[in-house]
Structures are given as C-alpha cells and as structure tokens.
C-alpha cells in the first residue's frame, strides 16, 4: 500500500510518501510545495491545488493521511490554513482516495509513545523506522512522513483487531 502524508499549510505544504506491506515501510518520496509570501493568497491556493494534482499523478497513492486542523492563537492563520487544506484535499476527493486525519498528538503517540514528544524526537523516530541515514528535510516534509507512518501503524492495528475479533 502506498500512503501519502500531508502537513497542510499555505506557505509550505509538506508531503511524504511511504510504501508498506504491513510489516515493512519504505520512503518513496518527500518534499514540500512552497508558495512565496508576496504571492496573492488565491494564487497560492491555485498553485497548491495544481501541485497536489501533480503529486497524485506522480506517486499514485492508495490512501491519504493528513494532519487534522486544530485551532491556534491566530484566527486568520487558522482560516487560511483551512482554505489551503480544502484545495489540498480536493484532488484527492475527486480521485476517490480514502482520507484519514490525525492530530499531531496522535502522531506523536504512535511514533514515540509520548504525546508531548518534540520535533527532534519525531524526526529521529521517523528516520529510525524508515532506516534512513539522515532526518528528512524540511521539517514540514518530515511531519508529513510521520503522518503517513502513523496511518500505516493505524491500518495494521485495525487489521490485527479485526483478526482477533473473528477468532
């Protein structure tokens, strides 16, 4: 199964793609879609939308894992990220891809066992789980890969529970 992880934003959208067979995971790709700060906001949304469509065509994921939007201190930022999240998800919805949402705390719990883990701990666990020599850069891409791994573990857990219930 190929999972696309997304760390939504409107300046930087992190993405990470992993392949998993249920017991092993391998990084297929990671990076970020960026938009310049001086670009008109709606043009930024257009760029993000088009780039997400290209990512889907290139990687052809089976499922999508995206960070769930949580309210922050700045309402304007939350509204703008919510708008970006909509254009990020639209090409995936149009392709009928299953979309799963996880909070940062859920990802931290799954990867480190501690919901308050810091960014460095998350990056190290991601590096270790994927047997990489270096941590993934930029941070937004590392966060997206962590979301993809979170989903891979969640899918495996659901399968194990389902098997146990059938016995």
KEKE-3310 file (N, C-alpha, C; in steps of 0.2 Angstrom, whole numbers, plus 5000, padded with zeros to 4 digits):
npx = (5004:5002:5005:5001:5006:5002:5006:4997:4997:4999:5009:5019:5017:5020:5024:5024:5028:5025:5029:5021:5020:5013:5022:5034:5041:5044:5052:5046:5046:5048:5045:5041:5028:5029:5025:5027:5028:5024:5015:4999:4985:4975:4981:4991:4983:4979:4991:4995:4984:4986:4999:4997:4988:4998:5007:4999:4997:5010:5015:5004:4996:4988:4980:4977:4984:4982:4986:4975:4966:4969:4964:4972:4982:4981:4967:4966:4976:4972:4960:4965:4974:4964:4957:4967:4969:4957:4959:4970:4965:4955:4959:4961:4949:4942:4948:4943:4950:4954:4954:4962:4962:4974:4978:4992:4996:4991:5000:5012:5010:5009:5021:5031:5027:5024:5014:5018:5030:5045:5049:5062:5063:5053:5057:5069:5063:5056:5066:5073:5063:5061:5074:5083:5098:5099:5089:5073:5071:5063:5057:5043:5040:5046:5036:5025:5029:5029:5015:5011:5017:5010:4998:5000:5003:4991:4982:4987:4985:4971:4969:4974:4966:4953:4956:4958:4945:4938:4941)
npy = (4994:5011:5026:5043:5056:5071:5088:5101:5118:5135:5142:5133:5117:5101:5085:5068:5051:5034:5017:5002:4986:4981:4975:4981:4997:5009:5023:5033:5045:5063:5080:5097:5108:5124:5142:5158:5172:5184:5182:5183:5178:5169:5165:5158:5147:5141:5137:5127:5118:5114:5108:5098:5090:5086:5079:5068:5062:5058:5050:5041:5037:5025:5028:5042:5052:5065:5080:5084:5099:5110:5122:5138:5151:5162:5167:5171:5165:5151:5151:5153:5142:5132:5135:5132:5119:5114:5115:5107:5094:5093:5087:5074:5070:5070:5060:5050:5045:5037:5046:5050:5057:5064:5070:5081:5076:5063:5057:5059:5051:5038:5036:5039:5035:5045:5058:5071:5073:5080:5090:5085:5072:5066:5067:5059:5046:5044:5043:5032:5022:5021:5017:5027:5037:5050:5063:5068:5082:5097:5102:5102:5092:5081:5080:5077:5064:5057:5057:5049:5037:5036:5033:5021:5012:5013:5007:4994:4991:4991:4980:4969:4970:4967:4954:4947:4949:4940:4928)
npz = (5000:4996:5004:5006:5015:5022:5027:5031:5024:5019:5015:5016:5011:5017:5011:5011:5006:5008:5006:5011:5017:5027:5037:5034:5030:5018:5012:4999:4994:4998:5002:4999:4995:4990:4992:4988:4999:4995:4985:4979:4989:4984:4972:4978:4983:4971:4966:4975:4974:4960:4961:4970:4963:4953:4961:4965:4953:4950:4961:4964:4976:4987:4999:5009:5022:5033:5042:5055:5057:5069:5081:5083:5090:5081:5073:5059:5053:5055:5048:5035:5033:5034:5022:5013:5016:5011:4997:4995:4998:4989:4975:4979:4984:4973:4966:4973:4984:4999:5014:5029:5045:5057:5073:5078:5091:5091:5081:5087:5098:5092:5085:5095:5107:5116:5119:5119:5113:5106:5091:5087:5092:5086:5072:5073:5076:5065:5056:5060:5059:5046:5042:5038:5033:5036:5044:5038:5028:5022:5038:5037:5028:5035:5045:5037:5033:5045:5048:5038:5042:5054:5050:5043:5054:5061:5052:5052:5065:5065:5057:5064:5076:5070:5065:5077:5083:5075:5079)
capx = (5000:5006:5002:5003:5005:5001:5006:4994:4999:4998:5016:5023:5014:5024:5022:5029:5025:5029:5026:5021:5017:5011:5027:5040:5039:5050:5051:5045:5047:5046:5047:5037:5026:5030:5022:5031:5024:5022:5010:4992:4983:4971:4986:4994:4979:4979:4997:4994:4980:4989:5004:4994:4986:5004:5009:4994:4998:5017:5015:4998:4994:4981:4977:4980:4984:4983:4985:4969:4966:4967:4964:4978:4981:4979:4961:4967:4980:4968:4956:4969:4976:4958:4956:4973:4968:4952:4962:4974:4961:4950:4961:4961:4942:4940:4950:4940:4955:4952:4957:4962:4965:4977:4981:4999:4997:4991:5006:5017:5009:5010:5028:5036:5023:5023:5010:5021:5037:5047:5051:5068:5061:5049:5062:5073:5059:5054:5072:5074:5058:5062:5081:5087:5104:5098:5082:5070:5071:5062:5053:5036:5041:5046:5030:5020:5031:5027:5008:5010:5019:5005:4992:5002:5003:4984:4979:4990:4982:4964:4969:4975:4960:4948:4958:4957:4938:4935:4943)
capy = (5000:5017:5031:5050:5060:5079:5093:5106:5125:5139:5144:5127:5110:5096:5079:5062:5045:5028:5011:4997:4979:4978:4974:4985:5003:5012:5030:5033:5052:5068:5086:5102:5113:5131:5147:5165:5176:5190:5180:5184:5172:5165:5162:5152:5141:5138:5134:5122:5114:5111:5104:5092:5085:5083:5074:5062:5058:5055:5045:5037:5034:5022:5032:5049:5054:5072:5082:5087:5106:5112:5130:5141:5158:5167:5165:5172:5159:5145:5151:5152:5135:5128:5136:5128:5112:5112:5114:5101:5088:5092:5082:5068:5068:5069:5054:5045:5042:5037:5051:5049:5063:5063:5076:5080:5072:5056:5055:5058:5045:5032:5036:5039:5033:5051:5063:5078:5072:5086:5089:5081:5065:5063:5066:5053:5040:5043:5041:5025:5017:5020:5015:5032:5039:5057:5065:5071:5090:5102:5099:5100:5085:5076:5080:5073:5057:5055:5056:5043:5031:5035:5029:5014:5009:5013:5002:4987:4989:4989:4973:4965:4969:4963:4946:4945:4948:4935:4921)
capz = (5000:4996:5008:5005:5021:5021:5033:5027:5025:5013:5013:5014:5012:5017:5009:5012:5003:5010:5004:5016:5016:5034:5041:5032:5027:5014:5010:4992:4992:5002:5000:5001:4990:4993:4989:4990:5004:4991:4980:4981:4993:4980:4968:4982:4983:4964:4965:4979:4971:4954:4963:4973:4957:4950:4966:4965:4947:4950:4966:4964:4982:4989:5004:5011:5029:5033:5049:5057:5058:5076:5082:5086:5093:5076:5069:5052:5050:5055:5042:5029:5033:5032:5015:5009:5017:5006:4990:4996:4998:4983:4970:4982:4985:4966:4964:4977:4988:5006:5018:5036:5048:5063:5076:5080:5097:5089:5078:5092:5102:5088:5084:5101:5113:5121:5115:5120:5110:5102:5084:5086:5094:5080:5066:5074:5076:5058:5052:5063:5057:5039:5041:5034:5036:5039:5045:5032:5027:5028:5044:5035:5024:5040:5048:5033:5033:5051:5047:5034:5046:5059:5046:5042:5060:5062:5047:5054:5071:5064:5054:5070:5080:5066:5065:5084:5084:5071:5082)
cpx = (5004:5002:5005:5001:5006:5001:5004:4997:4997:5005:5020:5018:5019:5021:5027:5025:5029:5025:5026:5017:5014:5016:5033:5037:5046:5048:5051:5047:5045:5048:5041:5035:5026:5027:5025:5026:5021:5017:5003:4989:4980:4976:4990:4990:4979:4985:4997:4990:4983:4995:5002:4991:4992:5007:5005:4996:5005:5017:5010:4997:4988:4977:4981:4979:4986:4982:4979:4970:4964:4968:4970:4977:4978:4973:4962:4971:4976:4963:4959:4972:4970:4956:4961:4971:4962:4955:4967:4970:4956:4952:4960:4954:4940:4942:4947:4945:4953:4956:4956:4965:4968:4979:4989:5000:4996:4997:5012:5017:5011:5018:5033:5033:5022:5020:5013:5028:5038:5048:5057:5067:5057:5053:5066:5069:5058:5060:5074:5069:5059:5069:5084:5093:5103:5091:5080:5070:5066:5057:5046:5035:5041:5040:5025:5022:5028:5019:5007:5011:5013:4999:4994:5001:4995:4981:4981:4986:4974:4964:4969:4969:4954:4950:4956:4949:4935:4936:4938)
cpy = (5006:5023:5038:5053:5067:5083:5099:5113:5129:5142:5138:5121:5105:5090:5074:5056:5039:5022:5006:4991:4976:4977:4978:4991:5006:5019:5030:5040:5057:5075:5091:5106:5120:5136:5154:5169:5182:5188:5181:5177:5167:5162:5156:5146:5138:5134:5127:5116:5110:5106:5098:5087:5082:5077:5067:5058:5055:5049:5039:5033:5030:5025:5038:5050:5061:5075:5086:5094:5107:5120:5132:5147:5163:5164:5166:5167:5153:5145:5150:5145:5131:5129:5132:5121:5109:5111:5108:5095:5087:5087:5075:5065:5067:5063:5048:5041:5042:5042:5050:5055:5061:5069:5075:5076:5064:5053:5054:5052:5038:5031:5035:5036:5039:5056:5070:5078:5079:5084:5084:5074:5062:5062:5060:5046:5039:5040:5034:5020:5016:5018:5020:5034:5046:5058:5069:5079:5092:5098:5098:5094:5080:5075:5076:5066:5054:5053:5050:5037:5030:5031:5022:5010:5008:5007:4995:4986:4987:4982:4968:4964:4966:4956:4943:4944:4942:4928:4919)
cpz = (5000:5000:5007:5012:5019:5027:5030:5029:5019:5011:5011:5016:5011:5015:5010:5009:5005:5007:5010:5014:5022:5039:5040:5029:5024:5012:5002:4989:4997:5000:5002:4995:4993:4989:4992:4994:5000:4986:4983:4984:4988:4974:4971:4982:4977:4964:4969:4976:4965:4956:4967:4968:4954:4955:4966:4958:4947:4955:4966:4971:4983:4994:5006:5019:5030:5041:5050:5059:5066:5077:5085:5089:5088:5072:5062:5049:5050:5049:5035:5028:5031:5025:5011:5010:5012:4999:4990:4995:4992:4978:4973:4983:4978:4963:4968:4982:4995:5010:5025:5039:5055:5066:5077:5086:5095:5086:5083:5097:5098:5087:5090:5107:5118:5117:5115:5117:5106:5095:5083:5087:5088:5074:5067:5074:5069:5054:5054:5059:5049:5037:5036:5037:5039:5040:5039:5033:5022:5033:5042:5032:5030:5044:5044:5033:5039:5051:5043:5038:5051:5056:5045:5048:5062:5058:5050:5061:5070:5061:5060:5074:5076:5066:5072:5085:5080:5074:5087)
residu = (UNK:UNK:UNK:UNK:UNK:UNK:UNK:UNK:UNK:UNK:UNK:UNK:UNK:UNK:UNK:UNK:UNK:UNK:UNK:UNK:UNK:UNK:UNK:UNK:UNK:UNK:UNK:UNK:UNK:UNK:UNK:UNK:UNK:UNK:UNK:UNK:UNK:UNK:UNK:UNK:UNK:UNK:UNK:UNK:UNK:UNK:UNK:UNK:UNK:UNK:UNK:UNK:UNK:UNK:UNK:UNK:UNK:UNK:UNK:UNK:UNK:UNK:UNK:UNK:UNK:UNK:UNK:UNK:UNK:UNK:UNK:UNK:UNK:UNK:UNK:UNK:UNK:UNK:UNK:UNK:UNK:UNK:UNK:UNK:UNK:UNK:UNK:UNK:UNK:UNK:UNK:UNK:UNK:UNK:UNK:UNK:UNK:UNK:UNK:UNK:UNK:UNK:UNK:UNK:UNK:UNK:UNK:UNK:UNK:UNK:UNK:UNK:UNK:UNK:UNK:UNK:UNK:UNK:UNK:UNK:UNK:UNK:UNK:UNK:UNK:UNK:UNK:UNK:UNK:UNK:UNK:UNK:UNK:UNK:UNK:UNK:UNK:UNK:UNK:UNK:UNK:UNK:UNK:UNK:UNK:UNK:UNK:UNK:UNK:UNK:UNK:UNK:UNK:UNK:UNK:UNK:UNK:UNK:UNK:UNK:UNK:UNK:UNK:UNK:UNK:UNK:UNK)
# end
